[in-house]
């Protein structure tokens, strides 16, 4: 058993939060002082709220209001902003994940308006004051550039732009486990692991760890084949 619940944020999602933020900072999609947004009713929200301040960033989490209020209290205690919204279908523009995507865009717009000549990026999204009415994208997701319809101001409006973590579509989720969790398991079991069992949410843990272990096993099979061929 690998006790991921002993991570600072209480779950395996700490790894994902670190990887998402580090890759976003490296690519320039997120800058120090920016705000990381995410739609999550679970562990990822807590992990992002835990990790973001360590990188000089803020965190804005959107969660459905039928989630336990204790989750909101934990996230707020970690210094993040919590926005509770009514539960709706994922296809609805006001689903909590879609709102989180918009919050990142709004933070980019607010930052661009403060610095007219500066272009903010978020994935493949470019936001400047000349294109505020155009469709913005973050990966394969489309976000509306409309002014928030709930009367709320931009999240962390004094921040240096926003970044939508997008845990379900962000490949950093998978890479965190391919580069970190998988190698750890292989090393800690000294290569004697026979099965890997884990609960699946976004699928990042299963995908990353299983691929790494598969690669290791293929290498071993290849080496055994070469050895047997050499002996024969």
C-alpha positions as CSV (number, residue, x, y, z in Angstrom):
1,X,0.0,0.0,0.0
2,X,1.2,3.5,-0.9
3,X,-0.1,6.0,1.8
4,X,-0.9,8.9,-0.5
5,X,-3.3,10.2,2.2
6,X,-0.2,11.3,4.1
7,X,0.6,13.9,1.5
8,X,0.2,17.5,2.8
9,X,-3.1,17.9,1.0
10,X,-4.3,14.5,2.1
11,X,-4.4,12.7,-1.3
12,X,-2.6,11.6,-4.4
13,X,-3.9,14.8,-6.1
14,X,-1.0,16.8,-4.5
15,X,1.2,15.3,-7.2
16,X,-1.1,16.4,-9.9
17,X,-1.4,19.9,-8.5
18,X,2.4,20.3,-8.4
19,X,2.8,19.0,-11.9
20,X,0.0,21.2,-13.4
21,X,1.4,24.3,-11.8
22,X,5.1,23.6,-12.5
23,X,4.3,22.9,-16.2
24,X,2.1,26.0,-16.5
25,X,4.8,28.2,-14.9
26,X,7.5,26.7,-17.2
27,X,5.4,27.3,-20.3
28,X,4.4,30.8,-19.3
29,X,0.7,30.0,-19.2
30,X,0.8,30.9,-15.5
31,X,3.0,33.5,-13.9
32,X,3.9,34.1,-10.3
33,X,1.1,36.2,-8.8
34,X,-1.5,34.6,-11.2
35,X,-4.6,32.8,-10.1
36,X,-5.1,29.0,-10.7
37,X,-8.8,28.2,-11.2
38,X,-10.4,24.8,-11.1
39,X,-13.8,23.2,-10.9
40,X,-13.7,20.5,-8.3
41,X,-15.7,19.1,-5.4
42,X,-13.0,16.9,-4.1
43,X,-9.3,16.4,-3.5
44,X,-8.0,18.3,-6.4
45,X,-9.4,21.6,-5.1
46,X,-7.7,21.0,-1.7
47,X,-4.4,20.1,-3.3
48,X,-4.4,23.1,-5.6
49,X,-5.2,25.4,-2.6
50,X,-2.4,23.8,-0.7
51,X,0.2,23.9,-3.5
52,X,-0.5,27.2,-5.3
53,X,0.8,29.5,-2.6
54,X,4.1,27.6,-2.5
55,X,4.6,28.9,-6.1
56,X,3.5,32.4,-5.4
57,X,0.1,31.9,-7.0
58,X,-3.5,32.2,-5.8
59,X,-6.3,29.7,-6.1
60,X,-9.9,30.1,-7.1
61,X,-12.1,27.0,-6.7
62,X,-15.6,26.6,-8.0
63,X,-17.6,23.8,-6.4
64,X,-21.3,22.7,-6.5
65,X,-23.2,23.9,-3.4
66,X,-24.4,20.4,-2.6
67,X,-20.8,19.4,-1.6
68,X,-20.0,19.2,2.1
69,X,-19.5,22.7,3.5
70,X,-16.5,21.3,5.4
71,X,-14.7,21.1,2.0
72,X,-15.2,24.8,1.4
73,X,-14.0,25.6,4.9
74,X,-10.8,23.6,4.4
75,X,-10.1,25.3,1.1
76,X,-10.8,28.7,2.5
77,X,-8.5,28.0,5.5
78,X,-5.8,27.3,3.0
79,X,-6.2,30.8,1.6
80,X,-8.1,30.0,-1.6
81,X,-11.3,31.6,-2.8
82,X,-14.3,29.3,-2.9
83,X,-17.3,29.9,-5.2
84,X,-20.2,27.6,-4.6
85,X,-22.7,27.3,-7.4
86,X,-25.9,25.3,-8.1
87,X,-25.4,21.8,-9.6
88,X,-26.2,21.6,-13.3
89,X,-25.3,19.3,-16.2
90,X,-21.8,19.4,-17.5
91,X,-23.2,20.6,-20.8
92,X,-24.6,23.7,-19.1
93,X,-22.5,26.9,-19.3
94,X,-22.9,27.3,-15.6
95,X,-21.6,23.9,-14.6
96,X,-18.9,24.4,-11.9
97,X,-16.1,23.3,-14.3
98,X,-17.3,25.6,-17.0
99,X,-17.5,28.5,-14.6
100,X,-13.9,27.8,-13.4
101,X,-12.8,28.0,-17.0
102,X,-14.5,31.3,-17.4
103,X,-12.9,32.6,-14.2
104,X,-9.5,32.1,-15.6
105,X,-10.4,33.9,-18.8
106,X,-11.9,36.8,-16.7
107,X,-8.7,37.1,-14.7
108,X,-6.7,37.2,-18.0
109,X,-9.1,39.9,-19.3
110,X,-8.7,41.9,-16.1
111,X,-5.0,41.7,-16.3
112,X,-4.9,42.7,-20.0
113,X,-7.1,45.7,-19.3
114,X,-4.7,46.9,-16.6
115,X,-1.8,46.4,-19.0
116,X,-3.1,47.2,-22.5
117,X,0.0,46.3,-24.3
118,X,0.6,43.0,-22.6
119,X,-0.8,39.7,-23.9
120,X,-1.9,37.1,-21.4
121,X,-1.8,33.4,-22.4
122,X,-3.6,30.4,-21.0
123,X,-2.8,27.3,-23.0
124,X,-3.6,28.3,-26.5
125,X,-5.6,31.3,-25.4
126,X,-4.4,34.8,-26.2
127,X,-6.2,37.7,-24.6
128,X,-5.6,41.3,-25.3
129,X,-7.9,44.4,-25.2
130,X,-8.4,44.2,-29.0
131,X,-9.9,40.7,-28.9
132,X,-12.0,40.6,-25.8
133,X,-15.1,39.8,-27.7
134,X,-13.7,36.8,-29.6
135,X,-13.9,33.2,-28.6
136,X,-11.0,32.2,-26.3
137,X,-9.7,28.6,-25.9
138,X,-7.9,26.7,-23.3
139,X,-6.7,23.4,-24.9
140,X,-9.7,22.0,-26.7
141,X,-12.2,23.8,-24.5
142,X,-14.0,26.9,-25.5
143,X,-14.8,29.6,-23.1
144,X,-17.1,32.6,-23.5
145,X,-15.6,36.1,-23.1
146,X,-18.8,37.5,-21.8
147,X,-18.8,39.6,-18.6
148,X,-19.9,37.4,-15.7
149,X,-23.7,37.2,-15.6
150,X,-23.8,36.7,-11.8
151,X,-22.7,40.2,-11.0
152,X,-19.5,39.0,-9.4
153,X,-16.2,40.8,-10.2
154,X,-13.2,39.1,-11.7
155,X,-11.7,36.5,-9.3
156,X,-8.6,38.0,-7.7
157,X,-8.9,41.0,-10.0
158,X,-5.4,42.3,-8.9
159,X,-3.8,39.0,-10.0
160,X,-1.4,38.6,-12.9
161,X,-3.8,36.7,-15.1
162,X,-5.5,33.3,-14.7
163,X,-4.8,29.7,-15.6
164,X,-7.5,27.0,-15.7
165,X,-6.0,23.8,-14.2
166,X,-8.4,21.6,-16.2
167,X,-7.5,18.3,-14.4
168,X,-9.7,16.1,-16.7
169,X,-8.0,17.3,-19.9
170,X,-4.6,18.5,-18.7
171,X,-1.9,15.8,-19.6
172,X,0.2,17.0,-16.7
173,X,-2.3,14.9,-14.6
174,X,-1.1,11.7,-16.4
175,X,2.6,12.8,-16.5
176,X,2.7,13.3,-12.7
177,X,2.1,9.6,-12.3
178,X,4.2,8.5,-15.2
179,X,7.2,10.5,-14.1
180,X,6.8,10.3,-10.3
181,X,4.3,7.8,-8.9
182,X,5.1,4.9,-11.3
183,X,8.9,5.1,-10.8
184,X,8.5,5.3,-7.0
185,X,6.3,2.2,-6.9
186,X,8.8,0.3,-9.1
187,X,11.8,1.3,-7.0
188,X,10.0,0.8,-3.7
189,X,8.9,-2.7,-4.7
190,X,12.3,-3.4,-6.2
191,X,10.6,-4.4,-9.4
192,X,8.6,-7.2,-7.9
193,X,5.1,-5.6,-8.2
194,X,2.7,-8.1,-9.7
195,X,-0.5,-6.0,-9.7
196,X,-1.4,-2.3,-9.4
197,X,-4.8,-1.5,-7.9
198,X,-6.2,2.1,-7.5
199,X,-9.5,3.9,-7.5
200,X,-10.0,6.0,-10.6
201,X,-11.4,9.6,-10.8
202,X,-9.9,11.5,-13.7
203,X,-7.9,8.4,-14.7
204,X,-4.5,10.1,-14.4
205,X,-3.2,7.8,-11.7
206,X,-4.2,4.6,-13.5
207,X,-3.0,5.8,-16.9
208,X,0.4,7.2,-15.7
209,X,1.3,4.4,-13.3
210,X,0.1,1.5,-15.5
211,X,2.0,2.8,-18.6
212,X,5.2,3.2,-16.6
213,X,5.0,-0.3,-15.1
214,X,4.1,-1.7,-18.5
215,X,7.3,-0.1,-20.0
216,X,9.4,-1.5,-17.2
217,X,7.9,-5.0,-17.8
218,X,8.5,-4.8,-21.5
219,X,12.1,-3.9,-20.9
220,X,12.6,-6.8,-18.6
221,X,10.9,-9.2,-21.1
222,X,13.2,-7.8,-23.9
223,X,16.3,-8.3,-21.7
224,X,15.3,-11.8,-20.8
225,X,14.7,-12.6,-24.5
226,X,18.1,-11.2,-25.4
227,X,19.8,-13.1,-22.6
228,X,18.1,-16.4,-23.6
229,X,19.1,-15.9,-27.2
230,X,22.7,-15.2,-26.2
231,X,22.8,-18.4,-24.0
232,X,21.3,-20.5,-26.8
